[in-house]
Amino acid sequence: MIRTQIYLTEQQRMELASISKALGKNQSELIREAIDSFIDRASHGRREVVLREAAGIWKNRKDLHDLGGKRNKWDRDHS
């Protein structure tokens, strides 16, 4: 692990100490869990943006095979 210094408000520090005591976890562990949760939420949001931006990027391409037709044929042959 890498040691990192952060600044907390007095209120944040008191709340963190209270939660730490109630859960029986040290404050560093709680901070790491909170950061992991934040990263998960932010990563999910970035994935959604990328997927939305990528949707339909090939719809007007003329140099690609008719995959929709191939998919329909496959569906008919395998139903």
Protein Blocks (a to p, Z undefined) as FASTA:
>chain_A
ZZddddddfklmmmmmmmmmmnopafklmmmmmmmmmmmmmmmmmmmmmmmmmgoplmmp
ckbccfklmmmmmmmmmZZ
